[in-house]
Structure formats: C-alpha cells, structure tokens
Amino acid sequence: MLLLRIRQASTHRPLASLLTGQRMYSSAQRPATIQVLGSAHSTDSWTNATSAILEKTGRNLLHQESHPLSILKSLIFKEFPDFAHYDSLSPVVSAYQNFDSLGFASDHPGRSQTDTYYINQNTLLRTHTSAHQLQLLEAGRKGDTDLLAQAKNGQAAPGNERFLVAADVYRRDEIDASHYPVFHQMEGVCTFTRDELRQAQAPELKHAKSKLIDSTVISDSNPKQAEHTAEELELLSAHMKRTMNSMVTQVLARAVEAQKKAGEPVQQEFPVRWIDAYFPFTSPSWEMEVLFRGEWLEICGCGVMKQSILDAAGMKDRVGWAFGFGLERLAMLLFGIPDIRLFWSTDPRFATQFAPEQISLFRPFSKHPPCPKDVSFWLPETQFHENDLMDLVRNVAGDLVEDVRLVDSFIHPKTGRSSRCYRINYCSMDRNVTHAEINQIQEQVRGQLVEQLGVTLR
C-alpha cells in the first residue's frame, strides 16, 4: 500500500462484518486444493480467489518490454540506479506478511474477505507491494542468497538497504474504466545508518520548472515517532521529498515529449504539492500530487518508515523512508489509455503501438457500442456486499463488462426488504457484441446471483 489511494466513502466496518460476507465457493463446490503458479494450496472457508483471478497470476505484464506498464516500470527503475530492483516476487504471501508485519489492526477493513482474495485463511494474493518490506529487509541482513539473487541491479544495494519492488497486486473492487481486480504497484524503500543519513545527498531536481507546494506540519494527527530525533525526521523527510519530486517530474517530462510528437499542447511546468496522510506503516505520512493536464493527480503515498519494521528485521541501527503508488493510473494518463481493461488486451492493435522505454500516446482502434442490461433483486437476509456482486460478474463475463453501476435502491414500506437494481454495461474492446450473446451471459449472471449470493430476483 504506501500506494495510490482512490478517495471514496469510508469502508470501515465492525469486526463481525469482516469475518462474514459471501464467498465465491460454497462448501460443496470448494475444491480441496487450488493451483497458483504451479503450486498446490489447501483451501478452507476463507477461500475466495476465483479461477478468473488465478488465471491472471501468470500474465507477467511487467516482463513484456513493449507493454505500457513495463515501459513505465523501466523508466522508474532508471531513476533509482543505486537501488536493488525486484519485479519477479510471487504474489502468494501470508496474512502475516500482508498485514501483521506492517502493523495493520486486527479489524482493519483490508483484511475482509470482501476486500482481499484469500487462498486460505493464512495465505492470500498480496494486496500491496508493501507485503515484501520486512521479507526483503530481513533477506538483506541475513544474506538470503536465493532471494537476493532475484534482484536486478542487486550489486547497487547488496544488503537491500535500498530497493524497489514492482509487482501485480490483487483486490476485490468495483467495475469501471479505472478499477480492475488486478493492478500493479511500485514500492520503494530507502534506509540509512544515522551517520549515513547526516551525509546523504538527495538528487537534484531534473526539471527546472517544478514548483513545490508544501505546507505540511508535524502534529498529533501526523506525528514524529518517539525513536527519531527532530533532526533525523527533518533529514529523512527532506531526502524523501526531494527524491520523489525528481523522479515524478522526470517521468512527466518524458510524457511531454510524447505530447510534442503528437502535436498536442505542451505543459511547461509541473507544480507538486504535499498533503498529510495516514498509513499503518509510516509516520509521519504524506501524499504527493502533481498538476498534470489541468488536474491534480495523486501520485503516491509515502512517509518515514515505522521503526518497528526495521527493528523486526534486525536493523535497529537504521532509519528509512518508503513510498508506493499504482502504475496503472499514472500509465493511463501518460499514454492516454482510457480503459484499464486495455492493459490486459492481447489485440495486436494495442500491443504494437508501444516500444520499449518510450512514452507514446495511445491511438484508439475501435469503439463499440455498449449493451446495457439491468438486474433487480431483493437482498438476502444474510449480509450482502457489493464487491461480491462485482467479483461474480467478472467471473462470469470477464472483460466483456465495461462497468457495473447501482441505478436504483429502495426499501419496501410494508415488508422492510431492500431492493437493488444494477446496470451492467457489456462492451467488448475489440468487437461488436450481440444482444443474443449478452442475453445468455446475463442469464448466467442472474442464476449465479441466486446460487452464490442468495438474492431473490425481481
């Protein structure tokens, strides 16, 4: 997480609701084991990772050098030449790695089965690249040669004192043009001994017209950690912000080159502003935003690493900062890609538009009309969560679904029952779809809603 966050209504729910919610497998349907990247894992009542999601684990978009996400990853890696670079870590992690090692509360909503894809109660598909923080710090201290060998540019930081992680992450979420259950993140960790920190030099800003707006202050709501002195906090935050300003403005400058080639208006400066934030594993924490094409773009979350994480890794003599952000949202803006589903397209009309290490603007090759279908139902007496509906629709219809929106809801005045109506917009990215074809899929969706979620169709 230290990641790009999409602002939305609060998702905090009581602990009891986190431990319930619908599954995509009933006990009768659930296989004893499931395969993930060639390894068998036992299942239990927590298992909710569907076959449609598990099929994505081997796509390796970050290893396809002409793919926009891989291009962006490579550009960012180049901005950190003295960091170890990881992009091949398995998405299968333990609940301890994903939550406990980072200080997530036991009732944090991210632990819910409605938010996270579980393989079993103790094993899941990572929800953020921060799941590897403690693992990589420990590997560096202990000299874990197997794990260290996975690093590209490992000689630059042989003890993993500085590293980047680029990886696919998995979350149950809504369906629209900017949300997908699998996306990609970039994580950065930079640590110092206290003596190194006093001597550290942050990179110079590479874009002369970067205007910085920073009115953040250390306060009780965004506090300094007791383990750090005021001087150490100042040095850490200044080094981090300078590094992030340099990296982001340099990447955006590359996008300007693409705008010039396309004959579009060119942005002359990149104002950067910092705002206070909260993450479980940094304090103080901030978010970085950049004014790009007339809008403030939330680039990343970052902050001073919780000292407890470094202590747990056996690195009590070190302090550090960390950042993270989602690659898709930034790539959609840089490359002009309008629909997140396109990143998963195998259509050569998409794939052949891009070249390694070059940002170029996407040229739409088709726009097919949507085929909307509504489904109305009474909610079950047991708990209903919208993410279960979204996952069910994805599992049945795959990438034929452009978005799913709630269009009506009401409570019956006599019975007190709740009704919902959702509009499913079916729209292929590369061909026309027929109503006859979509009607068959819609009937499957309706049947699965009854079978899996216990709704009553209207």
C-alpha positions in Angstrom: 0.0 0.0 0.0 2.0 3.1 0.5 0.3 3.5 -2.7 -2.0 5.4 -4.9 -5.3 5.6 -3.0 -8.6 6.4 -4.7 -10.6 8.6 -2.4 -14.0 7.2 -1.6 -16.5 6.8 1.2 -15.3 5.2 4.3 -15.2 1.4 4.2 -14.7 0.8 7.9 -17.0 -1.9 9.2 -17.3 -3.7 12.5 -15.1 -6.8 13.1 -18.1 -9.1 12.9 -18.9 -7.9 9.4 -15.2 -8.5 8.3 -15.5 -12.2 9.3 -18.7 -12.8 7.4 -19.8 -11.9 3.9 -20.4 -14.1 0.9 -17.8 -16.4 -0.7 -17.4 -17.4 -4.3 -17.3 -21.1 -3.2 -19.9 -22.9 -1.2 -18.5 -25.7 1.0 -19.9 -28.3 -1.5 -18.2 -26.5 -4.5 -14.9 -25.7 -3.0 -12.0 -27.9 -4.2 -9.7 -29.4 -1.6 -6.7 -27.6 -3.3 -6.2 -24.9 -5.8 -3.2 -24.3 -8.1 -1.4 -21.0 -8.1 1.6 -20.6 -10.4 2.2 -24.4 -10.4 1.9 -24.9 -6.6 -1.0 -26.6 -4.8 -2.5 -24.8 -1.8 -5.2 -26.2 0.5 -8.5 -24.4 0.7 -10.8 -23.6 3.6 -13.8 -21.5 4.4 -11.8 -18.3 3.7 -11.0 -19.3 0.1 -12.5 -16.8 -2.4 -9.9 -16.5 -5.1 -11.7 -17.4 -8.3 -10.4 -19.1 -11.4 -10.7 -15.9 -13.3 -8.4 -14.2 -10.9 -5.9 -17.0 -10.5 -5.5 -17.1 -14.3 -4.1 -13.5 -14.1 -1.2 -14.5 -11.9 0.9 -15.8 -14.8 0.4 -13.0 -17.3 3.5 -11.1 -16.2 2.7 -7.8 -17.9 5.7 -6.2 -16.2 8.0 -8.5 -18.2 6.6 -7.6 -21.6 9.1 -4.8 -22.5 6.8 -3.1 -25.0 3.8 -3.0 -22.6 3.0 0.4 -21.2 3.2 -0.8 -17.6 6.6 -2.4 -18.3 7.8 0.8 -20.0 6.8 2.9 -17.0 8.4 0.4 -14.6 11.7 0.6 -16.6 11.7 4.4 -16.6 11.2 4.5 -12.9 13.9 1.8 -12.3 16.3 4.0 -14.2 15.6 6.9 -11.9 16.9 4.8 -9.0 20.3 3.4 -10.1 21.6 2.8 -6.6 18.6 0.7 -5.6 18.1 -3.1 -6.0 15.2 -3.8 -8.4 12.7 -6.6 -7.9 9.9 -7.5 -10.3 9.5 -11.2 -10.0 8.4 -11.8 -6.4 5.5 -14.3 -6.1 2.0 -12.8 -5.5 1.3 -15.5 -2.9 2.0 -14.2 0.5 1.0 -14.9 4.1 -1.5 -12.9 6.0 1.3 -12.1 8.4 3.4 -10.6 5.5 0.5 -8.6 4.1 -1.0 -7.3 7.3 0.6 -8.1 10.7 4.2 -7.3 9.7 3.1 -3.8 8.8 1.0 -3.1 11.9 -2.5 -3.4 10.4 -5.1 -3.6 13.1 -6.9 -6.9 13.6 -10.2 -5.2 12.5 -8.8 -3.3 9.5 -11.2 -3.5 6.6 -8.4 -4.6 4.2 -8.4 -8.0 6.0 -12.0 -8.6 5.0 -12.9 -11.4 2.5 -14.9 -8.8 0.7 -11.7 -6.8 0.0 -9.0 -9.4 -0.3 -8.5 -12.6 -2.3 -7.8 -15.4 0.1 -6.3 -18.8 -0.9 -6.9 -19.9 2.6 -7.1 -18.3 6.0 -3.4 -17.8 6.3 -2.5 -17.4 2.6 -3.6 -14.7 0.1 -2.8 -12.8 -3.1 -0.9 -9.7 -2.0 -3.0 -6.6 -1.8 0.1 -4.3 -2.0 3.8 -4.5 -2.6 4.5 -3.5 1.0 3.9 -7.1 1.9 7.5 -7.6 0.9 9.1 -4.9 3.0 10.0 -7.0 6.0 10.9 -10.0 3.9 13.4 -8.1 1.8 14.9 -6.2 4.7 15.5 -9.5 6.5 16.9 -11.1 3.4 19.5 -8.3 3.2 20.5 -8.6 6.8 20.7 -12.4 6.8 22.3 -12.7 3.3 19.5 -14.8 1.9 21.2 -15.6 -1.4 18.1 -17.2 -3.0 16.0 -14.1 -2.5 18.8 -11.6 -3.1 19.6 -13.3 -6.5 16.1 -12.2 -7.7 17.2 -8.6 -7.7 18.1 -6.7 -10.8 20.8 -4.2 -10.2 21.4 -6.0 -6.8 25.1 -5.0 -6.7 24.0 -1.4 -6.2 22.5 -2.3 -2.8 23.7 -5.8 -1.9 22.2 -5.7 1.6 18.8 -4.5 0.3 19.3 -1.3 2.2 17.6 0.4 -0.8 15.2 -1.4 -3.1 12.3 -1.1 -5.5 9.5 -3.7 -5.9 7.3 -3.7 -9.0 4.5 -6.3 -8.9 0.9 -7.2 -9.6 -1.5 -6.8 -6.6 -5.0 -8.1 -6.1 -8.1 -6.5 -4.6 -11.8 -7.1 -4.9 -13.2 -3.8 -6.1 -15.9 -2.1 -8.2 -16.1 -2.4 -12.0 -15.5 0.7 -14.1 -12.9 2.2 -16.5 -10.3 2.9 -13.8 -10.8 -0.2 -11.5 -9.7 -3.7 -12.1 -9.2 -6.6 -9.6 -5.5 -6.9 -10.6 -3.3 -3.9 -10.9 0.4 -3.1 -10.4 2.3 -1.1 -7.8 5.8 0.3 -7.4 7.3 0.2 -3.9 10.4 2.0 -2.8 12.4 1.6 0.5 15.5 3.6 1.4 17.3 3.1 4.7 20.4 4.7 6.3 22.5 4.3 9.4 22.2 7.5 11.4 25.7 8.6 10.3 24.8 7.9 6.6 21.7 10.0 7.0 23.6 13.1 8.0 25.8 12.7 4.9 23.1 11.7 2.4 22.5 13.8 -0.7 19.2 13.8 -2.4 19.2 14.0 -6.2 18.9 17.4 -7.8 15.6 18.3 -9.4 15.8 17.4 -13.0 13.0 19.6 -14.2 13.8 23.2 -13.6 10.2 24.4 -13.7 9.0 22.2 -10.8 7.0 24.3 -8.4 6.8 22.9 -4.9 3.9 23.5 -2.6 4.4 22.0 0.9 2.5 23.4 3.9 2.5 20.1 5.9 3.4 20.2 9.5 4.2 17.5 12.1 1.3 17.3 14.5 -0.5 14.9 16.8 -2.5 13.6 13.8 0.6 13.0 11.8 3.3 12.6 14.4 7.0 12.1 14.7 8.0 8.6 16.1 9.5 8.6 19.5 12.5 6.7 18.2 13.5 9.6 15.9 15.0 12.9 16.8 13.6 16.1 15.2 16.8 16.4 13.1 16.5 12.8 11.8 12.9 13.4 10.8 13.8 16.6 9.0 16.7 14.8 7.1 14.6 11.8 6.2 11.5 13.8 5.0 13.7 16.2 3.0 15.6 13.4 1.3 12.4 11.5 0.5 10.5 14.5 -0.9 13.4 15.7 -3.0 13.9 12.2 -4.4 10.2 11.8 -5.2 9.9 15.3 -6.7 12.9 14.5 -9.0 11.5 11.1 -10.1 8.0 12.1 -10.8 8.8 15.3 -12.7 11.4 13.5 -14.8 8.8 10.8 -15.8 6.2 13.5 -16.6 8.8 15.4 -18.7 9.0 12.2 -20.8 5.3 12.4 -21.3 5.7 16.0 -22.6 8.0 14.6 -25.3 5.2 12.3 -26.4 2.8 15.3 -26.4 5.2 17.2 -28.7 5.4 14.4 -31.1 1.6 14.1 -31.2 1.3 17.8 -31.9 -0.6 18.4 -28.7 -0.3 21.4 -26.3 2.8 21.0 -24.1 2.8 21.5 -20.3 5.6 23.8 -19.3 5.8 23.2 -15.6 4.8 20.5 -13.1 3.6 22.0 -9.8 4.0 19.5 -6.9 2.1 19.6 -3.7 2.4 17.6 -0.5 -0.5 16.8 1.9 -0.8 15.0 5.2 -2.0 11.4 5.0 -2.2 8.2 7.2 -0.7 4.7 6.5 -0.3 2.0 9.2 3.4 1.5 8.5 4.8 5.1 8.2 4.7 8.1 10.4 4.6 10.9 9.6 2.9 10.1 6.2 2.2 12.2 3.2 0.6 12.1 -0.3 2.2 13.6 -3.3 0.1 15.3 -6.0 1.2 16.8 -9.3 -0.7 19.2 -11.5 -0.8 17.4 -14.9 -3.0 18.4 -17.9 -5.1 20.7 -15.6 -5.8 18.3 -12.8 -4.2 17.4 -9.5 -3.0 13.8 -9.9 -2.5 11.9 -6.7 0.8 10.1 -7.5 1.8 8.3 -4.4 1.7 7.7 -0.6 5.0 7.9 1.3 6.4 8.5 4.7 9.0 7.8 7.4 9.1 4.0 7.9 7.8 2.7 11.2 10.9 1.9 13.3 9.2 -1.2 14.5 9.5 -2.7 11.0 13.2 -2.1 10.8 13.7 -3.4 14.4 11.8 -6.6 13.5 14.2 -7.0 10.5 17.1 -6.8 12.9 18.1 -3.3 11.6 17.7 -1.3 14.8 20.7 0.8 13.7 18.9 2.1 10.6 16.2 4.5 9.8 14.3 5.0 6.5 11.6 6.2 4.3 9.3 4.4 1.9 6.8 5.2 -1.0 4.4 3.4 -3.2 2.0 4.0 -6.0 -0.2 2.3 -8.6 1.3 2.1 -12.1 -2.0 1.9 -14.0 -3.4 5.2 -13.1 -0.2 7.0 -14.0 0.2 5.0 -17.2 -3.3 5.8 -18.2 -2.5 9.5 -18.1 0.9 9.3 -19.6 -0.1 7.0 -22.5 -3.7 8.4 -22.9 -5.2 5.0 -22.3 -9.0 5.4 -21.5 -9.9 2.0 -20.1 -8.0 -0.1 -17.6 -9.1 -3.3 -19.3 -6.9 -2.4 -22.3 -3.7 -3.2 -20.3 -4.8 -6.9 -20.4 -5.7 -6.8 -24.1 -3.9 -9.3 -26.4 -5.2 -7.5 -29.5 -2.1 -6.6 -31.7 -3.7 -3.3 -32.5 -3.0 -2.3 -28.9 0.3 -4.2 -28.3 2.0 -2.9 -31.5 1.5 0.8 -30.6 4.3 0.9 -28.0 8.0 0.4 -27.9 10.5 -0.2 -25.1 11.4 2.8 -23.0 9.3 5.2 -25.0 6.1 7.0 -23.9 3.7 7.4 -26.9 0.1 8.3 -26.9 -2.5 5.6 -27.4 -4.4 5.7 -30.7 -8.0 4.3 -30.3 -8.5 1.5 -32.8 -12.2 0.8 -32.2 -15.2 2.0 -30.2 -18.0 -0.5 -30.0 -21.4 0.4 -28.6 -22.3 -0.9 -25.1 -25.0 -3.4 -24.5 -26.6 -2.5 -21.1 -28.6 -5.0 -19.1 -30.3 -4.4 -15.8 -30.7 -6.9 -13.0 -33.0 -6.3 -10.0 -33.3 -8.3 -6.8 -34.2 -8.3 -3.2 -31.3 -8.5 -0.9 -30.8 -11.7 1.2 -31.3 -11.8 4.9 -27.6 -12.6 5.3 -25.1 -9.9 4.7 -24.7 -8.6 1.1 -21.5 -6.8 -0.1 -21.3 -5.1 -3.4 -17.7 -6.4 -4.0 -19.2 -9.9 -4.1 -21.5 -8.9 -6.9 -18.6 -7.3 -8.8 -16.5 -10.4 -8.4 -19.3 -12.7 -9.5 -20.0 -10.6 -12.7 -16.3 -10.6 -13.5 -16.1 -14.3 -13.0 -19.0 -14.9 -15.4 -18.4 -12.2 -18.1 -14.7 -11.4 -17.8 -13.5 -8.3 -19.7 -16.8 -8.0 -21.6 -18.0 -5.9 -18.8 -17.2 -2.2 -19.0 -18.8 -1.1 -15.8 -21.5 -2.0 -13.2 -23.5 0.8 -11.6 -26.2 0.9 -8.9 -29.1 2.7 -10.6 -31.9 2.2 -8.0 -32.5 1.0 -4.5 -35.4 1.2 -2.1 -36.9 -0.4 1.0 -40.4 -1.9 0.8 -42.6 0.1 3.1 -44.5 -3.0 4.4 -42.0 -5.8 4.4 -38.9 -3.8 5.1 -37.0 -5.7 2.4 -34.3 -3.9 0.5 -34.2 -4.0 -3.3 -31.3 -3.1 -5.6 -31.1 -2.6 -9.3 -27.7 -2.7 -11.1 -26.9 -1.8 -14.7 -24.3 -4.0 -16.3 -22.7 -2.4 -19.4 -21.3 -5.1 -21.6 -18.9 -3.7 -24.2 -16.0 -5.5 -25.9 -12.8 -3.6 -26.6 -12.2 -5.3 -29.9 -15.5 -6.4 -31.5 -19.3 -5.9 -31.5 -21.4 -8.0 -29.2 -24.9 -9.1 -30.0 -27.9 -8.9 -27.7 -28.4 -12.7 -28.1 -24.8 -13.3 -26.9 -25.2 -10.9 -24.0 -28.6 -12.3 -23.0 -27.0 -15.7 -22.5 -24.3 -14.2 -20.3 -26.8 -12.1 -18.4 -28.9 -15.3 -17.6 -25.8 -16.9 -16.2 -25.2 -13.8 -14.0 -28.8 -13.9 -12.8 -28.5 -17.6 -12.0 -25.2 -17.2 -10.1 -26.6 -14.3 -8.1 -29.3 -16.6 -6.7 -27.0 -19.5 -6.2 -23.9 -17.7 -4.8 -25.3 -14.6 -3.1 -28.8 -15.8 -2.1 -30.7 -12.9 -3.7 -34.3 -13.1 -4.9 -34.7 -11.9 -8.4 -37.4 -9.4 -9.3 
